[in-house]
Amino acid sequence: MTRKLIPLMAVMAMLMAACAAPAAPAPTQAPAAPVATEAPAPTQAPGTTEAAPAPTEAPAPTEAPASGVDAIVLSKDNPTEILFWHRYSGGAQQFVEQFVEKFNAENEFGIKVTIEKIDGSYADLYSKINAAIQGGTPPNIAQAYQNQASFYRLDGNVIDLAPFITSKKYGLTQEEIDDYFAFFLESDKNPQFPGEVLGWPTSRSAAVLYVNLDWLKELGVEEPPKTLAEFEELACKASDPANERYGLAWQNDISNFAALVFANGGRVLSEDAKSYTFNSEAGVESLSLLKRLFENKCAVEIASAERFGEQTRFAAQKVLFVMASSTGLPFYADAVAKSEKPFRWTYVMFPQKDPAKPVVDIYGASWSVFKSTPEKELASWLFLKAFTEPENIAQWAVASGYMAVRKSAAPKAIEAVKSNERYKNFPEAAEAYARLYDMVAFGAVEAPVAGYDPVRKLMSDVVSAVAIKGEGDVKAALDKAVEDANAILKENAPGGY
Amino acid sequence: MATAGNIYAGPRRQLGKMREHFLAYALLAPALLLFVAFTVFPIGFGFYISLHNWRVGPREFLGLGNYLRALAPGSEFWPSLGATLTYSLLAVPLQITIALALAYLLFQKIRGKSLFRVVMFLPWVTSTVATAAVWARLYSPDIGLINNALRGLGLPPLRWLLEDKGVLTLVANGLGLTLPDWLRGPSLAMVAVVIYTTWVFVGYNMTLFLAGLGNIPGEMYEAAKIDGANGWQVFRYITWPLLSPTTFFVVLITVIGTLKAFNHIWVMTQGDNGTQTASILIYRQFYEFQRAGYASALAFLLSAVILLVTLLQNRVAAERVNY
C-alpha cells in the first residue's frame, strides 16, 4: 500500500511544485558606489625643527554619495547590451544602422545596441511590443507614439525618463535642454502621468498642405491660401470632376481631420486629458467644411488600400491640394520629377480660420525606454541622448525628412535640404522645409493618451459617413463619437480598467 | 469451472495488456506532447483569457462576462456575424459553380488545357496581400481600370470598395426606384471583395474538382454513350453523383475558409463599408482596443459558429454524398 502511494506522492509533489508561484526574482543589487582610491600621501619635506604648531583646519565637507541614476555605473569591462526596435525604412533605416554601428564602437560606457527592424506599420509595431510585453521580452527601446507609450505606461512597462534627464552625471545641462524645441519635449508628456517623460523626441513632422503652384497660377492666384475660406474657394474652383481633376485629395487619415480642428481653433482632447472635445464648434466647422467639399465635388476620396494615391494624383496634376505629413517632401519631389510634365510645387502651413492665431498639428513617434535593469535603462537613455546630439540629429533630419528636434541642428538640416540635388528644380519645395521650423511655435498635440488609436477609428468613421457619404447630422454624429471616445478614454485611464 | 491452469491466466493477460498499453502510449507520447503543447494548451489558455478582463495581462475575472457582452443585443458581434454569413453565402456558390464549370471544361480534350489550368491556378499561389492591393487599385473610383471600362461602355462609374450602399439599392436607384432598407442587399464593397475572392479561389477549387473528375471510371461514360445519353444527362446522372464526395469536401473547406477570411478583406477595406466580418472585428478588438479577453471570447464564439455550420453540412451531406 505504502509502496503504491510513493509514486502518487511523488507525482503530487511535482504538480504542486509546478503550480507554485514562481519565486520573486532576487532584487537586483544596486551597484556599489565606486570606492575612491586614496591618493598616496605626498612625501613630506623634512620639517624644520621646532616648527610652530599649524592652525587646526576645519574638516573638508564630505561629498554626499551618488544616489539614484547617478549611482549606476556602466563600464567597458562589463558591457551592457540593449535591444532597439524600429520600423524605419530607406534612408532613415540606413542612418539609424550606421549610427548604431558608430555608437557601439565609440561609446565610453561599453553599451552594445542591437537593432531590429519590425516590418509593418506603427500599429504592427505596437501590437508586437504588446505581445512581447506579455511574453516578458520587450525591447529596451522602441519607437512609440505618445498614446502608445501611455498605454505601455499603464502597467509600468515604459519608464519615466525625467530622472535620467535631470541626472547630474548622465543627464542634460540646462543649456542642452534649452537647445531642444520646447514643444517637442512637452509633447512627450501626458497629463495623466504628471511630471513624467514617457518618450524622447527624435522625429517630428507637421500636417501641411501640398500645393501645385503652376495650377494655382492658372487659377489666377499667386499665393497659396492662408484662410480656410480661401482654401475651400480654390479647391472648388480647381475641380473638374468630368476630367477627374479635384481641388483636394483626401485619404481618411484622421490626423488631417485633427489638423482641421486645430486650424479652426479647437482641440481634440481637453487640456487636462479628461475628455475628448472634437465635437466643439471647431469640430463641427471642420466636418462641415469637408462635407461641403465632397458635396460640391471639390474633393476626391482615396481608398485606404490605395497606397500613395494622393501622391500619385498630385504628381499627375489630378489634384491641386493634398493634406499630408511634411515628411512626404522627398517622395513628392521624386514623384513630380518622374511625372510627364513636372511643375512648381511646395507645401505650406495648413490654412487657418484666423491666420493671426495659427495652430499646427505636429506629430511623430518618439523613442520610449522599457522597464528592465537600472543599467539597461541608463544605457538606453545614453543612446537616446547620443542620438539627439546636434550633429547627429541634423544628419538624421536630412536622412529621414523629419524636423531636427534641436535648435542648433536646424540650420544645418535646412542647408542640407536646400543644397540637395533632389530639389534643384523645386526651389519652392526646398524653401518649404526651412519654413517648417516656423510652425513649431504654433504646434499642438492630438491626444497623448492611451486608447487614442480606436478613437481615431471612431473619428474616421464619422468623417467617412457624414462628410464623404453625406449621411447623418454633423453635430449629432460628432457628439456620439465623443461619447464613445470618452468611454474608451475612461477604459484606458490610469486605474480606469 | 476454473482450472488450476487458468487461475493465473487473467492477471498474466492483464499484465500483457498493460505492457501493450504502456508501449502504445510511450510511442504516442512525442506526438501527444507536441499536440498538447501547441494545440490543446493554447486553446485552453485562450479560453482562460476569454474569462478575464485581459489587457496586457489579466485584470479581473469576469466569468462569462465577455461572452454575454458579445451576445448582448446591440453588440457589434451580430452585424459582424451577419457580414460573415453574407460573405460566405455570396462567395461559396459563386466559387463552386465557376470552379466546377471550369474543371468540367478543362477535363475535356481541348488544346492548351494545361496552360489554362496553370493560369487559373496562379491567383491562388500569388501573395494574397499583393493581389488584394492590386485589385484595390483596379477598384479605385476615379483612376481604376474597372471604372474606366464602365465609362467606356457608357455606364456610370461606381465607388466599389468605398460604397456601403446595398447593391439592390444601387440598382433600384439606377432605375429611379427606391427600396425599403431591409431589401438593400449586401454592400457594393462586400460584392467587390467577393469578386476578388472568387478570382483567387476558383483555380484551387477547380484543381480539386479536376482530381475528382479523374477518379470517375471511364467505363461509366462509355456505357452512358452506348445507352445514348446526351452531354447533360452524362453530367446529371454520372458526373454529378460520382463527384459528390469531392463537392462535399470543396464546399466544406470553402465555407470554413470564408467564415474565417481575413487577409484580403483587411487589405482591401479594413472592414469598412459593410465588410467588417467576425475575423476583422476580432482583430480590431485585440490589436486596436487591446481587449484580449473580449477578443478571445469573440474568437471562441466564431469557432462555435464554424463548428455548428460544419456539423450541419455533415448532416446534410450524409444523405446526399455517394461514396
Interface residues (C-beta under 8 A of the other chain):
Chain A: A123 Y126 S127 N130 I133 Q134 F151 Y152 L154 D155 N157 E244 V300 E301 A303 S304 A305 E306 R307 G309 T312 R313 K318 G451 D453 P454 K457 D461 S464 I468 K469 I488 Y497
Chain B: N53 R55 V56 G57 R59 A132 A133 A136 R137 Y139 S140 P141 D142 I143 L161 L162 D164 V267 M268 T269 Q270 D272 R284 Y287 E288 F289 Q290
